[in-house]
Amino acid sequence: MNPCMANPPANAAINLTLGASALPSIFVTPPVAVPMAGGGAAAYALAFDVERYRRALTNRTDEFRQSSLEFMKADSTDLAAFKARGGKLVIAQGVSDPVFSILDTINWWNALNKVNGGRAAEFVRLFAVPGMNHCAGGPSTDQFDAFGALVNWVEKGVAPDRIAATARMGTPWPGRTRPLCVYPAQARYKGTGSLEDMDNFACQTARP
């Protein structure tokens, strides 16, 4: 199953779908041979106790010189070379992603912003997608063109403040549109007009 498929079935149990195969073969060191057929991988994932097996997530061996957490956790804020080359980065992440927490991504962006003197938005912009699962899916407006926003930024110098997003068929609101707002702004209803139309929402930053 493709974890980033556009139209996952109802009750896809995406966390188990991803974790059942990835946990024993990627996230623990050394990898554990678990049968993929007959529910073996699912049984392994459901029985996994993070506290009990914490060492397996941070362990190294002569063959596996980095732990899974080390090579999976891309949390460096040193993007100086990327910035110097004129690089631009657009990050879109589901708020309901069961694998990677949006809170961790927000914390990383805030740290990056601090390192860059409050000017990280000049080359990195984060868009949180309410209700979206891992890459897509969920009760959300998960149909959007983040790559197009990146191209416009790189080639035309138009930094994205909002990205138009639409809810797909299978959600409670097929066809609903919303603006995805650049962090830390959030979409707020203007008070009039249809709740299904993104034009009736403004991107606003909450006051402290």
N, C-alpha and C positions, 0 to 999 in steps of 0.2 A: 504494500500500500504506500502510495506517495504521501508523506506527511504534509506536503504543501499543496495537495490537490484542491482545485477551486470549489468543488461541490461535494464535501464529505457527507456520507449518509448520516441520518439522525442517530443519535446515541453512538457515535463512532468510538467512544472511549479513547480519545486520541492520546492521552497521557500513557495509557497502557499499551496502545499500539506502538508508540515511539519507544517507550521504556522497555518493553518486553524483549526487543531484539538488541537495543543499544546498551542497556545496563550491563549485561554479562559480557558483552564483546568489546565495549568501548570504555565504559565508565569505571570498571574495576580492574585493578592490576594485581596479579596477572589475570588475563581474561579467563572466564569460566566457560567450559563447554556445556551448553544447554541445548537440548533438542528443540528445534523450531517447530516441529510438528507435534500434534497431539496435546497442545496446551502447555508444553513444558516451559516455554519462555514466559508465558503469562503467569504460571505458577511461581516461577523464580521471582518475577518482578513484584508480585503481590505479597510474597513472603519476605522481601528484602527489608531489613531494619537498618535505617541510615545510622543510627547511633551505635548499634552493635558492629556494623561493618564500615565505620568511618575510615579505618585504616586502609581498607580496600580502595577507597576513593583517593587517598593521598599517597599510596604506596608506590615505590619505585623498585625496579630490578635491574640487573645488568643488561637485560634485553630491552626493557622499557624504562628509559632513563628519565622520563618525565611522568609524573602522575597524571591521571585523567583531568583532575581539576586544574593542573598547571597548564596543559596545552589547550584546554577548553575555555579557560577564563581569560578572554581577551580584554583586559581591563586597563591596559597602559594608557596614560594620558599624554604620552610623548608623541604627538603628531606634528612636531616641528618641521620635519623634512617634507611630509605630505602637504602641509600648509605652504611651505616655501615654494613648492612646485606649482602652487595654484590649485591644489586639489580641493574638491568639494565632496561632501558626504551627506546623503539623505538617508535617515534611518526611519523605517516605519515598522512598528511592533504592536502586536495585539495586547491589549490590557489584560485579556483573559488567557494569554499564552500559558499553558500548564507546565511548560518546560523551562522557559527563561522568564524571570520576573521582570516586569516593566519597572519595578522599583529599583532593581539593580542597574538597569539601563539609565534611568533618571539620575541615580546617584553618580554613575560614571560621567554623564553629561555635565552635571553640576561641578564635578571635580575638574573636568576638562575646561569648563568655563572659568573656574578659579585660576587654573594654570595659565590661561590666556587672558588674564586681566579683565574678565567679563565680556570678552569679544569672541567667544567660541562660535556664536551664531553666524559669524562672517564666513565660516567654512564648514560647519557641521550643524545640521538641523534635525531635530527629533520630532516625529509625528506619532503620537499614541492613537491607536484605533480602538475605541471602546467596544467591548464585547467580542473582539476578534480572537480566535484561537491561534495556534502555531502556524504562521504564514498566511492562513486564510480560515474561513469557516466561522461558525458561531453566530449568535444573533447580533449581527453587526453590519455596518456598511463596509464590506471588505473588498469591494471592487473599485480600484483606484489606480492611477498611473503615477507611481512614485518615480519611475525611471524617466518619464517625460518631464517631470519637475526637475530632475537632476540635469537632464540635457539642456533645458532652458536656462538653468543656473550656470552651467559650464559654458555653453555656446553663446548665450544671449545676455548673460549677466543679470538675469532676473531671479533673485533669491526667493524661494517659495515661502510664503507666509501661511498659505492654506492650500489643501489639495482636495479637489472634488471627489467624493466617494458615494457609491450607490450600494444599496442592499440587494443581494441577489435573490433569485427565486429560492424558496425553501426557508427563508427567514419569516418572522411574523409580519414583516413590512416590506414585501418585494417592491422594488422601485423607489424606496425612500432614499433621499439624498441628504448628505451632511457634509459640512466642511471638516476636514481633518486639519487641526490647527497646530502650528509650530509650538513646541514646548517653550515656555510654560503656559501659553494661552489655551483656553478650552472653548468649545462651542457653546454659546448661550443663546437661548431663544429671545428674539427681539420683543416678543409680546403680542404680535399680530401675525396673521397669515397661517398657512397650513404648516403643521408640524412635520409634514413629509417633504418639505421643500427647503433645501439648504440656503436659499436666498433669504430665508426668514431667521437665520442664525448668524451671529457675529462671533468672531474669535476675540475673546477677552481674557486678560490676565487678572486673576484674583488679587485684590489688594491685601497686603500682609496685615 
